[in-house]
Amino acid sequence: PERPGRLRILRQGKLLPNAVEGVPQVFHSSQGGLLEVMPHPNFATNRLLYLSFSKPGATEPQAHTTLVRGRFENDRLTQVQTIFEASHQRQGHYSGKIAFDRTGYMFLTVGDRQVPPEGNLEAHPAQELTNHHGKIVRLHDDGRVPADNPFVSRAGAKPEIWSYGHRN
């Protein structure tokens, strides 16, 4: 991936001249851009690719970490669908690291968006379960929230949160 939003193919040691079509528009400024590309654990058979990126908003504080998946077919991305959008605003620190565990759950890191680590740290947004600042979310590969996530039954909490309190 290239941070400005281009996904490129390296085939037999040579970079193909054109970027992959079908990649969503990204907010590319400061720390924003195309953040990560991760193939599904069964990519060889289902051809699914996951991309995390900073999705454009009217201004940088309105851009947010987003996760999409699409099918990689004929050197292009098709059937692209958004499976997660973070609820966080500020600038920078988008994060966007993607990982799958051995049982098929998908994890995505969401940055703290540069909220300063000072003052009353218990009131820091990364400590709250009502937003995605400084969180790791856990999802099924299609974006559904697993029923056994730790905060799925807590009123007011984002059910996709797996862990919280993380700072960049």
Salt bridges, closest charged atoms under 4 A:
GLU2 OE1 - ARG6 NE 2.51
GLU2 OE2 - ARG8 NH1 3.29
GLU21 OE1 - ARG76 NH2 3.72
GLU36 OE2 - LYS97 NZ 2.89
ASP75 OD1 - ARG11 NH2 2.64
GLU85 OE2 - LYS55 NZ 2.70
GLU85 OE1 - HIS64 NE2 3.00
ASP112 OD1 - HIS93 ND1 2.61
ASP141 OD2 - HIS40 NE2 2.69
ASP142 OD2 - ARG144 NE 2.72
ASP148 OD1 - ARG138 NH1 2.91
GLU160 OE2 - HIS132 NE2 2.56
